[in-house]
């Protein structure tokens, strides 16, 4: 089994989701949202790093999958998002994990079947794929979708290399 922690970075809320996959089935483990205070950015980045580092230590994932920064209309928002990603990636590297990065379009394509899916469609498909009783909060659903996208990509690569079923 491959254990994946998926991250949906944000400077106000960062979603995370953990799954196990055997290449055919993915099993839900945990999800949540790191809600960050209105403090200046540096303490929020520290909180992202510390919380994700703690999650990695607790759950022992094999890899981190994280959403790539998209081009935002507001350059300041894009920079803050990039810094939040950096804090999460640093936590993974600090804990010895490799990091896989996926575009929002690729994640939506892997989970919903279309790169133009909206948040509600992602939440619904994550709920269905993982058999959750309730729809996860949007940021956590996005993080689980990132993890599912990596599970799909990993399985495809294993099959292409002849190591998969």
ABEGO torsion letter per residue (X at the ends): XBBBBBBBBBAABBBBBBBBBAGABBBBABBEBBBBBABBAAAAAAAAAAAAAAAAAAAGBABBBBBBBBBBABAAAAAAAAAAAAAAAAAAAAAGBBBBBBBAAAAAAAAAGBAABBAAAAAAAAAAAAGBABBBBAAAAAAAAAAAAAAAAAAAAAAAAGABX
